[in-house]
Amino acid sequence: MALRLTMGFSDNPRVQPLKEGIVKPQGIELDCITLDPSNLFQRNLTYDEFDVSEMSISETLLARERTDGKKWDWSALPVFLSRGHHWHTLYHLPANRSLEFSFEVRV
């Protein structure tokens, strides 16, 4: 008899083989749910509804600290689904300027 697990992840190509059944863990049946990260985190934190889930490190640490022992009995595994650099999302203000309006910040 296979272990049945509900897996919640964002739409990430690194977990696509699991979702599509190309990669199948032995003795486990996966019910895959795809959500955007904010809904995924909110549903898992509010309803504790996934057996396996993607979660940001900050949300995981906050949940572990706030648990009453009845909820969020998780085992956190450090698996990083996003391995790229995020330098393109950094913003700067030229050194000779002071910020007066948010639209003045440049990429």
N, CA, C and O atoms as a Tinker XYZ file with bonds, in Angstrom:
   428  protein
     1  N      0.838000   -1.185000    0.000000    73     2
     2  CA     0.000000    0.000000    0.000000    64     1     3
     3  C      0.880000    1.244000    0.000000    63     2     4     5
     4  O      1.769000    1.391000    0.839000    81     3
     5  N      0.620000    2.137000   -0.952000    73     3     6
     6  CA     1.441000    3.333000   -1.120000    64     5     7
     7  C      1.033000    4.426000   -0.123000    63     6     8     9
     8  O     -0.135000    4.559000    0.240000    81     7
     9  N      2.017000    5.188000    0.296000    73     7    10
    10  CA     1.796000    6.350000    1.134000    64     9    11
    11  C      1.280000    7.475000    0.239000    63    10    12    13
    12  O      1.890000    7.780000   -0.786000    81    11
    13  N      0.164000    8.093000    0.618000    73    11    14
    14  CA    -0.416000    9.164000   -0.193000    64    13    15
    15  C     -0.089000   10.506000    0.457000    63    14    16    17
    16  O     -0.404000   10.732000    1.626000    81    15
    17  N      0.551000   11.404000   -0.317000    73    15    18
    18  CA     0.957000   12.714000    0.177000    64    17    19
    19  C      0.405000   13.818000   -0.722000    63    18    20    21
    20  O      0.347000   13.668000   -1.942000    81    19
    21  N      0.003000   14.929000   -0.104000    73    19    22
    22  CA    -0.415000   16.110000   -0.848000    64    21    23
    23  C      0.778000   17.057000   -0.910000    63    22    24    25
    24  O      1.346000   17.428000    0.117000    81    23
    25  N      1.145000   17.440000   -2.122000    73    23    26
    26  CA     2.320000   18.261000   -2.344000    64    25    27
    27  C      1.889000   19.607000   -2.917000    63    26    28    29
    28  O      1.224000   19.659000   -3.951000    81    27
    29  N      2.267000   20.700000   -2.245000    73    27    30
    30  CA     1.945000   22.032000   -2.730000    64    29    31
    31  C      3.207000   22.792000   -3.106000    63    30    32    33
    32  O      4.102000   22.974000   -2.280000    81    31
    33  N      3.275000   23.236000   -4.365000    73    31    34
    34  CA     4.438000   23.981000   -4.853000    64    33    35
    35  C      3.987000   25.063000   -5.814000    63    34    36    37
    36  O      2.889000   25.005000   -6.369000    81    35
    37  N      4.849000   26.049000   -6.001000    73    35    38
    38  CA     4.594000   27.052000   -7.035000    64    37    39
    39  C      4.921000   26.432000   -8.387000    63    38    40    41
    40  O      5.455000   25.325000   -8.457000    81    39
    41  N      4.601000   27.145000   -9.455000    73    39    42
    42  CA     4.861000   26.639000  -10.796000    64    41    43
    43  C      6.347000   26.786000  -11.089000    63    42    44    45
    44  O      6.790000   27.811000  -11.607000    81    43
    45  N      7.101000   25.765000  -10.754000    73    43    46
    46  CA     8.551000   25.802000  -10.851000    64    45    47
    47  C      9.016000   24.635000  -11.719000    63    46    48    49
    48  O      8.618000   23.497000  -11.470000    81    47
    49  N      9.842000   24.886000  -12.724000    73    47    50
    50  CA    10.272000   23.800000  -13.604000    64    49    51
    51  C     11.060000   22.700000  -12.896000    63    50    52    53
    52  O     11.151000   21.585000  -13.410000    81    51
    53  N     11.627000   22.991000  -11.734000    73    51    54
    54  CA    12.416000   21.987000  -11.028000    64    53    55
    55  C     11.562000   20.907000  -10.361000    63    54    56    57
    56  O     12.062000   19.823000  -10.061000    81    55
    57  N     10.273000   21.196000  -10.127000    73    55    58
    58  CA     9.390000   20.171000   -9.562000    64    57    59
    59  C      8.419000   19.621000  -10.603000    63    58    60    61
    60  O      7.610000   18.745000  -10.300000    81    59
    61  N      8.500000   20.135000  -11.825000    73    59    62
    62  CA     7.610000   19.690000  -12.899000    64    61    63
    63  C      7.655000   18.176000  -13.137000    63    62    64    65
    64  O      6.599000   17.574000  -13.336000    81    63
    65  N      8.829000   17.536000  -13.126000    73    63    66
    66  CA     8.849000   16.079000  -13.325000    64    65    67
    67  C      8.044000   15.314000  -12.264000    63    66    68    69
    68  O      7.453000   14.280000  -12.575000    81    67
    69  N      8.014000   15.798000  -11.040000    73    67    70
    70  CA     7.186000   15.167000  -10.007000    64    69    71
    71  C      5.702000   15.374000  -10.300000    63    70    72    73
    72  O      4.903000   14.445000  -10.173000    81    71
    73  N      5.339000   16.587000  -10.691000    73    71    74
    74  CA     3.941000   16.899000  -10.984000    64    73    75
    75  C      3.417000   16.090000  -12.165000    63    74    76    77
    76  O      2.285000   15.608000  -12.146000    81    75
    77  N      4.251000   15.947000  -13.191000    73    75    78
    78  CA     3.833000   15.245000  -14.406000    64    77    79
    79  C      3.950000   13.725000  -14.280000    63    78    80    81
    80  O      3.486000   12.994000  -15.155000    81    79
    81  N      4.555000   13.256000  -13.215000    73    79    82
    82  CA     4.702000   11.813000  -13.022000    64    81    83
    83  C      5.883000   11.217000  -13.757000    63    82    84    85
    84  O      6.020000    9.995000  -13.812000    81    83
    85  N      6.744000   12.057000  -14.327000    73    83    86
    86  CA     7.947000   11.564000  -15.008000    64    85    87
    87  C      8.887000   10.946000  -13.975000    63    86    88    89
    88  O      9.495000    9.904000  -14.218000    81    87
    89  N      8.995000   11.601000  -12.826000    73    87    90
    90  CA     9.751000   11.074000  -11.694000    64    89    91
    91  C      8.739000   10.616000  -10.658000    63    90    92    93
    92  O      7.882000   11.390000  -10.231000    81    91
    93  N      8.842000    9.347000  -10.253000    73    91    94
    94  CA     7.891000    8.785000   -9.295000    64    93    95
    95  C      8.642000    8.217000   -8.095000    63    94    96    97
    96  O      9.432000    7.284000   -8.241000    81    95
    97  N      8.397000    8.777000   -6.908000    73    95    98
    98  CA     9.031000    8.193000   -5.721000    64    97    99
    99  C      8.436000    6.820000   -5.421000    63    98   100   101
   100  O      7.226000    6.625000   -5.534000    81    99
   101  N      9.284000    5.878000   -5.042000    73    99   102
   102  CA     8.819000    4.525000   -4.768000    64   101   103
   103  C      7.936000    4.492000   -3.536000    63   102   104   105
   104  O      8.288000    5.050000   -2.498000    81   103
   105  N      6.791000    3.840000   -3.649000    73   103   106
   106  CA     5.890000    3.649000   -2.523000    64   105   107
   107  C      5.139000    4.902000   -2.102000    63   106   108   109
   108  O      4.564000    4.936000   -1.014000    81   107
   109  N      5.130000    5.945000   -2.951000    73   107   110
   110  CA     4.447000    7.199000   -2.619000    64   109   111
   111  C      3.569000    7.633000   -3.787000    63   110   112   113
   112  O      4.007000    7.642000   -4.938000    81   111
   113  N      2.332000    7.990000   -3.480000    73   111   114
   114  CA     1.440000    8.584000   -4.469000    64   113   115
   115  C      1.320000   10.062000   -4.128000    63   114   116   117
   116  O      0.988000   10.414000   -2.996000    81   115
   117  N      1.588000   10.927000   -5.095000    73   115   118
   118  CA     1.560000   12.368000   -4.872000    64   117   119
   119  C      0.318000   13.002000   -5.482000    63   118   120   121
   120  O      0.008000   12.781000   -6.653000    81   119
   121  N     -0.384000   13.789000   -4.682000    73   119   122
   122  CA    -1.442000   14.659000   -5.178000    64   121   123
   123  C     -0.818000   16.049000   -5.248000    63   122   124   125
   124  O     -0.541000   16.653000   -4.212000    81   123
   125  N     -0.596000   16.560000   -6.451000    73   123   126
   126  CA     0.121000   17.818000   -6.637000    64   125   127
   127  C     -0.840000   18.987000   -6.803000    63   126   128   129
   128  O     -1.790000   18.928000   -7.584000    81   127
   129  N     -0.575000   20.041000   -6.057000    73   127   130
   130  CA    -1.344000   21.277000   -6.145000    64   129   131
   131  C     -0.367000   22.401000   -6.468000    63   130   132   133
   132  O      0.655000   22.558000   -5.799000    81   131
   133  N     -0.690000   23.185000   -7.501000    73   131   134
   134  CA     0.169000   24.296000   -7.911000    64   133   135
   135  C     -0.520000   25.608000   -7.560000    63   134   136   137
   136  O     -1.661000   25.850000   -7.954000    81   135
   137  N      0.187000   26.449000   -6.815000    73   135   138
   138  CA    -0.326000   27.758000   -6.402000    64   137   139
   139  C      0.780000   28.788000   -6.515000    63   138   140   141
   140  O      1.960000   28.442000   -6.566000    81   139
   141  N      0.393000   30.071000   -6.553000    73   139   142
   142  CA     1.421000   31.104000   -6.473000    64   141   143
   143  C      1.944000   31.112000   -5.033000    63   142   144   145
   144  O      1.209000   30.740000   -4.118000    81   143
   145  N      3.195000   31.526000   -4.813000    73   143   146
   146  CA     3.807000   31.419000   -3.488000    64   145   147
   147  C      3.009000   32.057000   -2.349000    63   146   148   149
   148  O      2.928000   31.475000   -1.267000    81   147
   149  N      2.421000   33.227000   -2.561000    73   147   150
   150  CA     1.705000   33.870000   -1.457000    64   149   151
   151  C      0.493000   33.056000   -1.025000    63   150   152   153
   152  O      0.250000   32.914000    0.174000    81   151
   153  N     -0.277000   32.516000   -1.973000    73   151   154
   154  CA    -1.417000   31.657000   -1.617000    64   153   155
   155  C     -0.963000   30.332000   -1.023000    63   154   156   157
   156  O     -1.583000   29.810000   -0.096000    81   155
   157  N      0.113000   29.799000   -1.560000    73   155   158
   158  CA     0.656000   28.547000   -1.047000    64   157   159
   159  C      1.064000   28.690000    0.418000    63   158   160   161
   160  O      0.686000   27.872000    1.256000    81   159
   161  N      1.835000   29.731000    0.719000    73   159   162
   162  CA     2.292000   29.946000    2.091000    64   161   163
   163  C      1.111000   30.197000    3.017000    63   162   164   165
   164  O      1.049000   29.646000    4.117000    81   163
   165  N      0.165000   31.036000    2.568000    73   163   166
   166  CA    -0.992000   31.373000    3.395000    64   165   167
   167  C     -1.835000   30.137000    3.707000    63   166   168   169
   168  O     -2.241000   29.938000    4.852000    81   167
   169  N     -2.098000   29.315000    2.706000    73   167   170
   170  CA    -2.903000   28.101000    2.933000    64   169   171
   171  C     -2.193000   27.122000    3.848000    63   170   172   173
   172  O     -2.824000   26.481000    4.688000    81   171
   173  N     -0.891000   27.004000    3.688000    73   171   174
   174  CA    -0.170000   26.074000    4.543000    64   173   175
   175  C     -0.086000   26.588000    5.976000    63   174   176   177
   176  O     -0.192000   25.806000    6.921000    81   175
   177  N      0.103000   27.894000    6.145000    73   175   178
   178  CA     0.177000   28.462000    7.492000    64   177   179
   179  C     -1.194000   28.504000    8.172000    63   178   180   181
   180  O     -1.285000   28.304000    9.383000    81   179
   181  N     -2.250000   28.757000    7.416000    73   179   182
   182  CA    -3.589000   28.855000    7.996000    64   181   183
   183  C     -4.207000   27.481000    8.246000    63   182   184   185
   184  O     -4.751000   27.222000    9.319000    81   183
   185  N     -4.118000   26.610000    7.250000    73   183   186
   186  CA    -4.814000   25.324000    7.335000    64   185   187
   187  C     -3.893000   24.133000    7.521000    63   186   188   189
   188  O     -4.367000   23.023000    7.761000    81   187
   189  N     -2.578000   24.339000    7.414000    73   187   190
   190  CA    -1.607000   23.246000    7.543000    64   189   191
   191  C     -2.004000   22.079000    6.634000    63   190   192   193
   192  O     -2.010000   20.922000    7.053000    81   191
   193  N     -2.337000   22.412000    5.377000    73   191   194
   194  CA    -3.005000   21.437000    4.521000    64   193   195
   195  C     -2.106000   20.560000    3.639000    63   194   196   197
   196  O     -2.602000   19.614000    3.027000    81   195
   197  N     -0.823000   20.842000    3.558000    73   195   198
   198  CA     0.041000   20.064000    2.672000    64   197   199
   199  C      0.986000   19.173000    3.474000    63   198   200   201
   200  O      1.490000   19.564000    4.526000    81   199
   201  N      1.211000   17.982000    2.961000    73   199   202
   202  CA     2.191000   17.082000    3.579000    64   201   203
   203  C      3.601000   17.478000    3.180000    63   202   204   205
   204  O      4.538000   17.382000    3.973000    81   203
   205  N      3.737000   17.924000    1.943000    73   203   206
   206  CA     5.022000   18.372000    1.392000    64   205   207
   207  C      4.749000   19.726000    0.754000    63   206   208   209
   208  O      3.819000   19.870000   -0.040000    81   207
   209  N      5.565000   20.719000    1.103000    73   207   210
   210  CA     5.278000   22.057000    0.603000    64   209   211
   211  C      6.531000   22.889000    0.484000    63   210   212   213
   212  O      7.489000   22.728000    1.239000    81   211
   213  N      6.497000   23.775000   -0.477000    73   211   214
   214  CA     7.509000   24.811000   -0.608000    64   213   215
   215  C      7.176000   25.898000    0.417000    63   214   216   217
   216  O      6.010000   26.254000    0.590000    81   215
   217  N      8.193000   26.420000    1.088000    73   215   218
   218  CA     7.961000   27.484000    2.065000    64   217   219
   219  C      9.227000   28.326000    2.147000    63   218   220   221
   220  O     10.337000   27.794000    2.123000    81   219
   221  N      9.060000   29.625000    2.242000    73   219   222
   222  CA    10.232000   30.485000    2.369000    64   221   223
   223  C     10.887000   30.238000    3.722000    63   222   224   225
   224  O     10.223000   29.824000    4.672000    81   223
   225  N     12.178000   30.490000    3.808000    73   223   226
   226  CA    12.893000   30.262000    5.064000    64   225   227
   227  C     12.356000   31.172000    6.163000    63   226   228   229
   228  O     12.265000   30.758000    7.319000    81   227
   229  N     12.001000   32.407000    5.817000    73   227   230
   230  CA    11.485000   33.332000    6.836000    64   229   231
   231  C     10.142000   32.855000    7.384000    63   230   232   233
   232  O      9.925000   32.896000    8.595000    81   231
   233  N      9.238000   32.402000    6.514000    73   231   234
   234  CA     7.941000   31.897000    6.977000    64   233   235
   235  C      8.108000   30.627000    7.808000    63   234   236   237
   236  O      7.400000   30.432000    8.796000    81   235
   237  N      9.033000   29.772000    7.415000    73   235   238
   238  CA     9.278000   28.542000    8.164000    64   237   239
   239  C      9.787000   28.843000    9.566000    63   238   240   241
   240  O      9.315000   28.261000   10.543000    81   239
   241  N     10.751000   29.753000    9.664000    73   239   242
   242  CA    11.300000   30.098000   10.977000    64   241   243
   243  C     10.263000   30.761000   11.870000    63   242   244   245
   244  O     10.198000   30.466000   13.064000    81   243
   245  N      9.450000   31.651000   11.311000    73   243   246
   246  CA     8.392000   32.287000   12.098000    64   245   247
   247  C      7.369000   31.255000   12.579000    63   246   248   249
   248  O      6.946000   31.294000   13.734000    81   247
   249  N      6.977000   30.350000   11.712000    73   247   250
   250  CA     6.010000   29.322000   12.100000    64   249   251
   251  C      6.570000   28.415000   13.185000    63   250   252   253
   252  O      5.858000   28.064000   14.126000    81   251
   253  N      7.821000   28.036000   13.067000    73   251   254
   254  CA     8.444000   27.174000   14.085000    64   253   255
   255  C      8.500000   27.872000   15.439000    63   254   256   257
   256  O      8.315000   27.241000   16.479000    81   255
   257  N      8.755000   29.170000   15.419000    73   255   258
   258  CA     8.825000   29.923000   16.673000    64   257   259
   259  C      7.446000   30.121000   17.296000    63   258   260   261
   260  O      7.323000   30.161000   18.520000    81   259
   261  N      6.413000   30.245000   16.474000    73   259   262
   262  CA     5.063000   30.556000   16.958000    64   261   263
   263  C      4.193000   29.337000   17.212000    63   262   264   265
   264  O      3.053000   29.491000   17.650000    81   263
   265  N      4.678000   28.150000   16.959000    73   263   266
   266  CA     3.838000   26.965000   17.103000    64   265   267
   267  C      3.500000   26.692000   18.560000    63   266   268   269
   268  O      4.280000   26.982000   19.467000    81   267
   269  N      2.323000   26.130000   18.755000    73   267   270
   270  CA     1.905000   25.737000   20.102000    64   269   271
   271  C      2.097000   24.238000   20.326000    63   270   272   273
   272  O      1.648000   23.698000   21.337000    81   271
   273  N      2.748000   23.583000   19.408000    73   271   274
   274  CA     2.988000   22.147000   19.518000    64   273   275
   275  C      1.911000   21.306000   18.854000    63   274   276   277
   276  O      2.101000   20.102000   18.681000    81   275
   277  N      0.784000   21.903000   18.477000    73   275   278
   278  CA    -0.317000   21.182000   17.835000    64   277   279
   279  C     -0.361000   21.433000   16.327000    63   278   280   281
   280  O     -0.955000   20.660000   15.575000    81   279
   281  N      0.265000   22.505000   15.906000    73   279   282
   282  CA     0.225000   22.907000   14.506000    64   281   283
   283  C      1.650000   23.062000   13.999000    63   282   284   285
   284  O      2.568000   23.347000   14.767000    81   283
   285  N      1.817000   22.876000   12.727000    73   283   286
   286  CA     3.101000   23.068000   12.057000    64   285   287
   287  C      4.190000   22.158000   12.608000    63   286   288   289
   288  O      5.289000   22.610000   12.926000    81   287
   289  N      3.880000   20.898000   12.713000    73   287   290
   290  CA     4.874000   19.918000   13.137000    64   289   291
   291  C      5.655000   19.480000   11.898000    63   290   292   293
   292  O      5.526000   18.349000   11.429000    81   291
   293  N      6.456000   20.395000   11.388000    73   291   294
   294  CA     7.151000   20.187000   10.133000    64   293   295
   295  C      8.592000   19.763000   10.368000    63   294   296   297
   296  O      9.202000   20.069000   11.392000    81   295
   297  N      9.101000   19.058000    9.392000    73   295   298
   298  CA    10.541000   18.810000    9.296000    64   297   299
   299  C     11.021000   19.614000    8.100000    63   298   300   301
   300  O     10.650000   19.329000    6.962000    81   299
   301  N     11.831000   20.597000    8.356000    73   299   302
   302  CA    12.308000   21.479000    7.286000    64   301   303
   303  C     13.548000   20.882000    6.628000    63   302   304   305
   304  O     14.505000   20.500000    7.303000    81   303
   305  N     13.513000   20.809000    5.315000    73   303   306
   306  CA    14.659000   20.350000    4.534000    64   305   307
   307  C     15.174000   21.522000    3.712000    63   306   308   309
   308  O     14.390000   22.167000    3.015000    81   307
   309  N     16.451000   21.813000    3.773000    73   307   310
   310  CA    16.987000   22.950000    3.005000    64   309   311
   311  C     17.165000   22.598000    1.528000    63   310   312   313
   312  O     18.260000   22.252000    1.085000    81   311
   313  N     16.079000   22.692000    0.788000    73   311   314
   314  CA    16.094000   22.432000   -0.647000    64   313   315
   315  C     15.809000   23.756000   -1.337000    63   314   316   317
   316  O     14.786000   24.386000   -1.068000    81   315
   317  N     16.693000   24.183000   -2.215000    73   315   318
   318  CA    16.560000   25.477000   -2.859000    64   317   319
   319  C     16.115000   25.287000   -4.300000    63   318   320   321
   320  O     16.872000   24.795000   -5.137000    81   319
   321  N     14.876000   25.683000   -4.579000    73   319   322
   322  CA    14.308000   25.503000   -5.911000    64   321   323
   323  C     14.745000   26.589000   -6.879000    63   322   324   325
   324  O     14.666000   26.406000   -8.094000    81   323
   325  N     15.197000   27.700000   -6.361000    73   323   326
   326  CA    15.652000   28.794000   -7.197000    64   325   327
   327  C     17.143000   28.991000   -6.964000    63   326   328   329
   328  O     17.567000   29.360000   -5.869000    81   327
   329  N     17.924000   28.746000   -7.992000    73   327   330
   330  CA    19.371000   28.797000   -7.823000    64   329   331
   331  C     20.005000   29.986000   -8.521000    63   330   332   333
   332  O     21.230000   30.114000   -8.540000    81   331
   333  N     19.194000   30.849000   -9.089000    73   331   334
   334  CA    19.739000   31.988000   -9.834000    64   333   335
   335  C     20.083000   33.152000   -8.930000    63   334   336   337
   336  O     19.648000   33.233000   -7.781000    81   335
   337  N     20.872000   34.042000   -9.482000    73   335   338
   338  CA    21.180000   35.273000   -8.764000    64   337   339
   339  C     20.052000   36.273000   -9.002000    63   338   340   341
   340  O     19.467000   36.324000  -10.083000    81   339
   341  N     19.768000   37.040000   -8.004000    73   339   342
   342  CA    18.661000   37.991000   -8.097000    64   341   343
   343  C     19.154000   39.426000   -8.179000    63   342   344   345
   344  O     18.473000   40.343000   -7.720000    81   343
   345  N     20.317000   39.626000   -8.753000    73   343   346
   346  CA    20.892000   40.960000   -8.845000    64   345   347
   347  C     20.029000   41.884000   -9.687000    63   346   348   349
   348  O     20.034000   43.094000   -9.461000    81   347
   349  N     19.300000   41.359000  -10.638000    73   347   350
   350  CA    18.473000   42.201000  -11.502000    64   349   351
   351  C     17.303000   42.834000  -10.749000    63   350   352   353
   352  O     16.645000   43.728000  -11.283000    81   351
   353  N     17.035000   42.396000   -9.536000    73   351   354
   354  CA    15.944000   42.977000   -8.754000    64   353   355
   355  C     16.435000   43.997000   -7.740000    63   354   356   357
   356  O     15.646000   44.514000   -6.948000    81   355
   357  N     17.732000   44.292000   -7.755000    73   355   358
   358  CA    18.265000   45.302000   -6.846000    64   357   359
   359  C     18.108000   46.691000   -7.461000    63   358   360   361
   360  O     18.225000   46.866000   -8.673000    81   359
   361  N     17.847000   47.654000   -6.616000    73   359   362
   362  CA    17.673000   49.027000   -7.065000    64   361   363
   363  C     18.683000   49.919000   -6.358000    63   362   364   365
   364  O     19.168000   49.595000   -5.274000    81   363
   365  N     18.991000   51.048000   -6.990000    73   363   366
   366  CA    19.947000   51.970000   -6.379000    64   365   367
   367  C     19.530000   53.411000   -6.634000    63   366   368   369
   368  O     18.760000   53.708000   -7.547000    81   367
   369  N     20.050000   54.274000   -5.817000    73   367   370
   370  CA    19.850000   55.709000   -5.977000    64   369   371
   371  C     21.229000   56.306000   -6.230000    63   370   372   373
   372  O     22.156000   56.031000   -5.468000    81   371
   373  N     21.395000   57.117000   -7.281000    73   371   374
   374  CA    22.707000   57.716000   -7.537000    64   373   375
   375  C     23.239000   58.423000   -6.280000    63   374   376   377
   376  O     22.468000   59.018000   -5.526000    81   375
   377  N     24.545000   58.354000   -6.062000    73   375   378
   378  CA    25.174000   58.858000   -4.840000    64   377   379
   379  C     24.947000   60.344000   -4.609000    63   378   380   381
   380  O     24.917000   60.789000   -3.462000    81   379
   381  N     24.791000   61.105000   -5.657000    73   379   382
   382  CA    24.637000   62.550000   -5.509000    64   381   383
   383  C     23.181000   62.988000   -5.334000    63   382   384   385
   384  O     22.890000   64.181000   -5.414000    81   383
   385  N     22.271000   62.057000   -5.099000    73   383   386
   386  CA    20.848000   62.370000   -5.001000    64   385   387
   387  C     20.280000   61.938000   -3.661000    63   386   388   389
   388  O     20.779000   61.005000   -3.032000    81   387
   389  N     19.238000   62.622000   -3.233000    73   387   390
   390  CA    18.459000   62.163000   -2.089000    64   389   391
   391  C     17.080000   61.776000   -2.617000    63   390   392   393
   392  O     16.582000   62.386000   -3.564000    81   391
   393  N     16.478000   60.788000   -2.022000    73   391   394
   394  CA    15.203000   60.263000   -2.492000    64   393   395
   395  C     14.052000   61.146000   -2.038000    63   394   396   397
   396  O     13.833000   61.334000   -0.841000    81   395
   397  N     13.323000   61.682000   -3.001000    73   395   398
   398  CA    12.140000   62.477000   -2.677000    64   397   399
   399  C     10.867000   61.724000   -3.049000    63   398   400   401
   400  O      9.867000   61.809000   -2.336000    81   399
   401  N     10.897000   60.989000   -4.159000    73   399   402
   402  CA     9.758000   60.221000   -4.616000    64   401   403
   403  C     10.219000   58.819000   -4.989000    63   402   404   405
   404  O     11.335000   58.636000   -5.477000    81   403
   405  N      9.353000   57.821000   -4.757000    73   403   406
   406  CA     9.757000   56.435000   -5.020000    64   405   407
   407  C     10.083000   56.175000   -6.482000    63   406   408   409
   408  O     10.883000   55.287000   -6.776000    81   407
   409  N      9.485000   56.929000   -7.415000    73   407   410
   410  CA     9.757000   56.687000   -8.828000    64   409   411
   411  C     11.154000   57.118000   -9.237000    63   410   412   413
   412  O     11.568000   56.855000  -10.366000    81   411
   413  N     11.898000   57.778000   -8.340000    73   411   414
   414  CA    13.255000   58.217000   -8.668000    64   413   415
   415  C     14.287000   57.081000   -8.542000    63   414   416   417
   416  O     15.418000   57.214000   -9.011000    81   415
   417  N     13.904000   55.997000   -7.924000    73   415   418
   418  CA    14.830000   54.867000   -7.763000    64   417   419
   419  C     14.972000   54.194000   -9.124000    63   418   420   421
   420  O     13.980000   53.957000   -9.813000    81   419
   421  N     16.220000   53.885000   -9.510000    73   419   422
   422  CA    16.480000   53.313000  -10.828000    64   421   423
   423  C     17.004000   51.882000  -10.715000    63   422   424   425
   424  O     17.621000   51.487000   -9.726000    81   423
   425  N     16.732000   51.144000  -11.758000    73   423   426
   426  CA    17.237000   49.771000  -11.829000    64   425   427
   427  C     18.662000   49.828000  -12.307000    63   426   428
   428  O     19.307000   48.790000  -12.449000    81   427
